[in-house]
């Protein structure tokens, strides 16, 4: 899974993400395109004519319980483990197969190089999807991340499960309904990529808009170092989704 930072100019040329801590991740004009590695990302040279609308910079703050990443535009937040890196100075991640759901606040873990390409073991982000039937939206996001994220493999199969209802509580005590879905990604044909990945998505109905959090992690295969992730830890990132 290659890192989607603003310094990543195509496959192979990489500049690392900003470190964790109380930071403001600036959103720049470049749009990031998901599609390669166990989630490989390409930075476009310029924003497309009908690219994502401008976004407010996400913020993050680290505590002993993890790093809270707050998407100020989407008004949805999630938490990642303290050893994950929150991306700074990068534009939205745009899924090639689902451009209507740009990911505008994200974090990664487990960076590594393989065959001249930069990868990472885990990715998590949030955004706002185009309005639609919430179960289908969650399914589409899970499938797109699995399909685009593992595209360097010669064979990619994404098996999306059945969405299940969830409820979250806002700061004012009001409840928010949503759905949660997981997908398993099975790949072959590229020794640099995971042979099995997990994608977990939570979509919340935030009153006229659908905010989402997606977490993707390698759980089997690829190089021995860095190690693959624990699937429960990846799922916990998606479970941490809440209105902000």
C-alpha positions in Angstrom: 0.0 0.0 0.0 1.8 3.1 -1.1 1.6 6.3 0.8 -0.8 9.0 -0.5 1.2 12.0 0.7 1.5 15.3 -1.3 5.2 14.4 -1.9 4.4 11.2 -3.8 4.8 12.1 -7.5 3.7 8.8 -9.1 5.0 5.3 -8.5 8.5 5.2 -7.0 9.1 8.9 -6.0 8.3 9.3 -2.4 8.6 11.8 0.4 7.4 10.7 3.8 4.3 11.9 5.8 4.3 14.4 8.6 4.7 13.0 12.1 1.9 12.7 14.6 1.1 15.1 17.4 -1.2 18.2 17.5 -0.9 19.2 13.9 -3.0 20.8 11.2 -2.9 18.9 7.9 -3.0 21.4 5.1 -5.1 20.6 2.1 -3.3 21.6 -1.1 -4.5 21.8 -4.7 -3.2 18.5 -5.8 -5.7 15.6 -5.8 -4.5 12.2 -4.8 -5.7 9.2 -6.8 -6.0 5.8 -5.1 -4.9 2.9 -7.2 -1.9 0.6 -6.6 0.0 -1.4 -4.1 -2.1 -2.7 -1.2 -3.4 0.8 -1.7 -1.1 2.7 -4.0 -1.7 6.4 -4.6 -0.8 8.7 -7.4 -0.7 12.5 -7.1 -2.1 14.2 -10.2 -0.2 17.2 -11.5 -3.3 19.3 -11.4 -6.8 19.2 -10.2 -9.4 18.0 -12.7 -11.9 20.5 -14.0 -14.6 19.0 -11.8 -12.5 17.9 -8.9 -13.5 17.8 -5.2 -14.7 21.1 -3.6 -12.3 22.9 -1.4 -12.0 21.5 2.1 -11.1 22.8 5.5 -7.9 21.5 6.9 -8.4 18.4 9.1 -6.9 18.5 12.6 -5.5 15.8 14.8 -4.5 15.5 18.4 -2.7 12.6 20.1 -3.6 11.2 23.5 -2.7 8.0 25.3 -5.8 6.4 23.7 -4.7 7.1 20.2 -4.8 9.9 17.6 -8.1 11.6 16.9 -8.4 12.8 13.3 -11.2 15.3 12.9 -12.5 16.0 9.4 -13.7 19.6 9.8 -15.4 19.7 6.4 -17.2 16.4 6.7 -17.9 16.9 10.5 -16.9 13.3 11.1 -13.9 12.0 13.2 -12.1 8.8 13.8 -9.2 7.5 15.9 -6.0 5.6 14.9 -3.3 4.0 17.0 -0.6 6.4 18.3 2.0 4.8 16.0 0.1 5.8 12.8 1.1 8.9 10.9 -1.5 11.6 10.0 -1.0 12.8 6.5 -0.1 16.5 6.2 0.3 18.8 3.2 -1.7 16.5 0.9 -4.9 16.9 -1.1 -8.0 14.6 -1.1 -7.6 10.9 -2.1 -9.9 10.2 -5.0 -10.9 6.6 -5.7 -10.7 5.9 -9.4 -13.7 3.7 -9.4 -15.7 6.0 -7.0 -14.7 9.6 -7.5 -17.8 10.9 -5.8 -16.5 9.9 -2.4 -13.1 11.8 -2.0 -11.2 11.0 1.2 -10.2 14.3 2.7 -8.5 13.4 6.1 -6.3 10.3 6.4 -3.5 8.5 8.2 -1.2 5.6 7.4 1.2 3.1 9.0 3.9 0.6 8.1 5.8 2.3 5.3 8.1 0.2 3.2 9.9 0.1 -0.2 9.5 -2.8 -2.7 10.7 -3.0 -6.3 11.2 0.8 -6.4 7.7 1.6 -5.1 6.7 3.0 -1.8 4.0 1.1 0.1 2.3 1.1 3.5 0.5 -1.6 5.5 -2.5 0.4 6.7 -4.6 3.4 5.6 -7.6 5.1 7.2 -9.5 8.2 6.1 -12.9 10.0 6.1 -15.0 12.1 3.8 -18.5 12.8 2.6 -20.2 10.6 0.0 -22.8 11.7 -2.6 -26.3 11.1 -1.2 -27.7 7.7 -1.9 -29.1 4.6 -0.2 -26.8 4.2 2.8 -26.2 0.5 2.5 -25.3 0.8 -1.1 -23.0 3.7 -0.4 -21.1 1.7 2.3 -20.9 -1.3 0.0 -19.6 0.9 -2.9 -16.9 2.5 -0.8 -15.7 -0.8 0.5 -15.5 -2.3 -2.9 -13.8 0.7 -4.5 -11.1 0.8 -1.8 -10.5 -2.9 -2.2 -10.4 -2.8 -6.0 -8.3 0.4 -6.5 -6.1 -0.2 -3.5 -4.8 -3.5 -4.6 -4.7 -2.9 -8.3 -1.0 -3.7 -8.9 -1.8 -7.4 -8.2 -2.6 -9.4 -11.3 -5.7 -10.9 -9.6 -7.9 -9.0 -7.2 -11.2 -10.3 -5.6 -13.2 -8.1 -3.3 -15.8 -9.9 -1.2 -18.1 -7.3 0.5 -20.2 -8.5 3.4 -23.7 -7.4 4.5 -24.0 -3.9 5.9 -25.2 -3.8 9.5 -26.9 -0.9 11.4 -25.0 1.1 13.9 -25.7 4.1 16.1 -23.4 6.8 17.3 -23.9 9.7 19.7 -23.1 13.3 19.0 -21.5 15.7 21.5 -25.0 17.1 22.3 -26.3 13.6 23.2 -28.4 13.1 20.1 -28.1 9.8 18.3 -27.0 9.3 14.7 -27.8 6.3 12.6 -25.5 4.6 10.2 -24.2 1.3 8.8 -21.0 -0.7 9.1 -19.6 -3.1 6.5 -16.5 -5.1 6.0 -14.8 -6.5 2.8 -12.1 -9.0 2.3 -9.6 -8.5 -0.5 -7.8 -11.5 -1.9 -4.9 -10.9 -4.4 -2.2 -12.7 -6.2 0.5 -12.0 -8.7 2.6 -9.3 -6.9 5.1 -10.2 -4.2 5.2 -6.6 -3.0 1.5 -6.5 -2.0 -0.5 -8.2 0.6 -2.3 -11.4 -0.5 -5.2 -10.6 1.9 -6.5 -7.3 3.0 -9.4 -6.1 5.2 -11.5 -3.0 4.4 -14.0 -1.7 7.1 -16.4 1.1 6.4 -18.7 3.1 8.7 -21.2 5.5 7.0 -23.3 7.9 9.2 -26.4 9.8 8.3 -25.4 13.3 9.4 -28.6 15.0 8.4 -28.8 15.4 4.6 -25.2 14.1 4.0 -23.4 10.9 4.5 -20.1 11.0 6.3 -17.9 8.0 6.2 -14.8 6.5 7.7 -12.8 3.7 5.9 -9.9 1.7 7.2 -7.9 -0.7 5.0 -5.1 -2.9 6.3 -2.9 -5.7 5.0 -3.5 -8.8 7.1 -1.6 -11.5 5.2 1.2 -11.7 2.7 3.7 -9.3 1.2 7.2 -8.7 2.7 8.1 -9.9 6.1 9.0 -6.4 7.2 7.0 -4.5 8.2 4.6 -7.0 9.7 1.0 -7.2 8.6 -1.7 -5.7 10.7 -4.1 -7.2 13.1 -7.6 -7.3 11.5 -9.3 -6.3 14.7 -7.2 -3.2 15.0 -8.1 -2.2 11.5 -11.8 -2.8 12.2 -11.5 -0.7 15.4 -10.5 2.3 13.4 -13.7 2.2 11.3 -15.7 1.5 14.5 -14.3 4.7 16.1 -16.2 6.8 13.5 -18.4 9.5 15.2 -19.9 12.9 14.4 -17.8 15.9 15.3 
